[in-house]
Amino acid sequence: PSKVQSCMAASRPILACAVGDVADVIRVSQSGLAVQPGDVTEAVEAIRYLSAAPTDVLFEMGRRGRAHYVTNFAPDVGLDRIESWLTGKKAMNNHQGT
């Protein structure tokens, strides 16, 4: 997943042979294409599509990937989530102690 996040952070369109979370992130963010590993036909079609895609389409994939990265994967987002979780745990423990 970190390679996908790096591509997103760099505003680059993604072509990945992946399933699961990696493929889901690419599809949800609309930042590129995810094909089934081992499906050569699907991979060739994806390569042809991206090779023929207009620059503005590729740019938009990269832009969407960057936006998804900033919203979901950037370091400050992770720190905020950890802080919220820890603050919630502390509040819960304080409440249980009264």
Salt bridges, closest charged atoms under 4 A:
GLU60 OE2 - ARG63 NH2 2.50
GLU60 OE2 - ARG64 NH1 3.71
